[in-house]
Amino acid sequence: MSAPTLTESRSRVGRLLQSAREPLPRTADFKILWVLIIILNLFGLLMILSASSVTALYTYGSSWYQFRLQTVWFVLGCGAMFFMSRFPYEQLSRWMKPLLIATAGLMTAVLIPGLGVKVNGASRWLGWGPLRMQPSELAKLAVILYAADTLTRRVGQIRDWKAVMRPIALVLCGFAVLLLFQPNLGTTIILATIVLIMLFVGGVPVKPLVVFSGSLVSLATLLAFSASYRLRRLTAFVDPWADPLNRGFQTIQSQVGFANGGILGTGLGQGRAKWGFLPEAHTDFIYAIIGEEIGLLGSVLVIGLFLAFAFYGVRTVLRARDRFGMLLATGITTWILIQAFVNLGACVGRLPITGVPLPFVSAGGSSLIFTMAASGILLNIARQER
């Protein structure tokens, strides 16, 4: 069989979103994506100030501490986004192998006692004090680049699933092992989902994809039940009230925040969950603070912004001017949307807590910088669309 063309690969996504083919001015997608990213970031800064004000005053002596720190990360992230939006994305494949090696080295370093920073039993960071880096965020970008490059260079062998899936699967499994040693099952699942969707959009036959997906799901299930802390998280997700003061505490407090907020919210800065009741209020559970202080309207606004990002991200995929750009846009859009879905699902109690932040909104330096850098690549592809 002949290899699928770029148009055939795009048609898989196009059947899901036919409306995304409607014509717009050449630079419209670029501008709208840019505006959405900036709005999400500014909204996140506002909510970080509110969510962290109490704990920051108690811990650091200033209610503005986390806000100022996140503002610095935002400025650095804007710089990364601007640079990547202007850097020729076609040349990124040249840096793919060095990036993979460097990322693997950094992810190994976090496991070395004395180098890795351990927080809540997980060793996922390098650095000191507020200056920390989480290599797993860089791993997402590195794997996306590798998968896009492999699917582009081996397009003529796309029907030979071994020639295409095997190297990508090996890289994915290598990073998955390093992530599970941290341990970080949430990022592992997100990374696997990104790769599967890229393989699907890239034209890999459905049958081997189904087998590969089934293997990953089976392995994830086995891992979830093999460690006591993962099993506790699953049981807490199913019935948080079975252990309301321990395993189910975060889920219950998050839902209490949403309940207190109602439709219009308690008012910006007037929430009670951030007064020590909800752990990680300004990071993983910032959506619960949004739901409490701005209510259902604020919660729907956040979902609406991510849905708009999804729409224009898919438009960028469909209108990319080459196969490499199309696959990069697929991976980056999937990364941001899947991570948002997992975070929002955990906050409302519909998914297990995995410890992943809400893109652009949650506090966190390395997460924001690498997400902004990836967004710069997406903007670059949108700016040069067909």
VENJOZI-V362959 format. One record per backbone hydrogen bond with DSSP energy under -0.5 kcal/mol. NH is the residue of the N-H (numbers start at 1). CO is the residue of the C=O. If there is no record, write none. Layout:
# VENJOZI-V362959
NH&CO, NH&CO
This chain:
# VENJOZI-V362959
9&5, 10&6, 11&7, 12&8, 12&9, 13&9, 13&10, 14&10, 15&11, 16&13, 17&13, 20&17, 21&18, 22&19, 28&25, 29&25, 31&27, 32&28, 33&29, 34&30, 35&31, 36&32, 37&33, 38&34, 39&35, 40&36, 41&37, 42&38, 43&39, 44&40, 45&41, 46&42, 47&43, 48&44, 49&45, 50&46, 51&47, 52&48, 53&49, 56&52, 57&53, 58&54, 59&55, 60&56, 61&56, 61&57, 62&56, 65&62, 68&64, 69&65, 70&66, 71&67, 72&68, 73&69, 74&70, 75&71, 76&72, 77&73, 78&74, 79&75, 80&76, 81&77, 82&78, 83&79, 84&80, 85&81, 86&82, 86&83, 87&83, 89&87, 91&88, 92&89, 93&90, 94&91, 95&91, 95&92, 96&93, 99&95, 100&96, 101&97, 102&98, 103&99, 104&100, 105&101, 106&102, 107&103, 108&104, 109&105, 110&106, 111&108, 112&109, 113&111, 115&112, 116&112, 117&125, 118&116, 119&122, 122&119, 123&182, 124&117, 124&122, 125&117, 126&133, 127&115, 128&131, 131&128, 132&130, 133&126, 135&133, 137&134, 138&134, 139&135, 140&136, 141&137, 142&138, 143&139, 144&140, 145&141, 146&142, 147&143, 148&144, 149&145, 150&146, 151&147, 152&148, 153&149, 154&150, 155&152, 157&154, 158&155, 160&157, 161&159, 163&160, 164&160, 165&161, 166&161, 166&162, 168&164, 169&165, 170&166, 171&167, 172&168, 173&169, 174&170, 175&171, 176&172, 177&173, 178&174, 179&175, 180&176, 181&177, 182&178, 182&179, 183&179, 184&179, 188&184, 189&185, 190&186, 191&187, 192&188, 193&189, 194&190, 195&191, 196&192, 197&193, 198&194, 199&195, 200&196, 201&197, 202&198, 203&199, 203&200, 204&199, 205&158, 209&205, 210&206, 211&207, 212&208, 213&209, 214&210, 215&211, 216&212, 217&213, 218&214, 219&215, 220&216, 221&217, 222&218, 223&219, 224&220, 225&221, 226&222, 226&223, 227&223, 231&227, 232&228, 233&229, 234&230, 235&231, 236&232, 237&233, 238&234, 239&235, 242&239, 243&240, 244&241, 246&243, 248&243, 249&246, 252&248, 253&249, 254&250, 255&251, 256&252, 257&253, 258&254, 259&255, 260&256, 261&257, 262&258, 265&261, 266&292, 267&293, 270&267, 275&272, 276&274, 277&273, 278&273, 279&277, 281&278, 283&280, 285&280, 286&283, 288&285, 289&285, 290&286, 291&287, 292&288, 293&289, 294&290, 295&290, 296&262, 297&263, 298&294, 299&295, 300&296, 301&297, 302&298, 303&299, 304&300, 305&301, 306&302, 307&303, 308&304, 309&305, 310&306, 311&307, 312&308, 313&309, 314&310, 315&311, 316&312, 317&313, 318&314, 319&315, 320&316, 320&317, 326&322, 327&323, 328&324, 329&325, 330&326, 331&327, 332&328, 333&329, 334&330, 335&331, 336&332, 337&333, 338&334, 339&335, 340&336, 341&337, 342&338, 343&339, 344&340, 345&341, 346&342, 347&343, 348&344, 349&346, 350&345, 351&345, 359&357, 361&358, 362&358, 363&282, 368&364, 369&365, 370&366, 371&367, 372&368, 373&369, 374&370, 375&371, 376&372, 377&373, 378&374, 379&375, 380&376, 381&377, 382&378, 383&379, 384&380, 385&382, 386&319
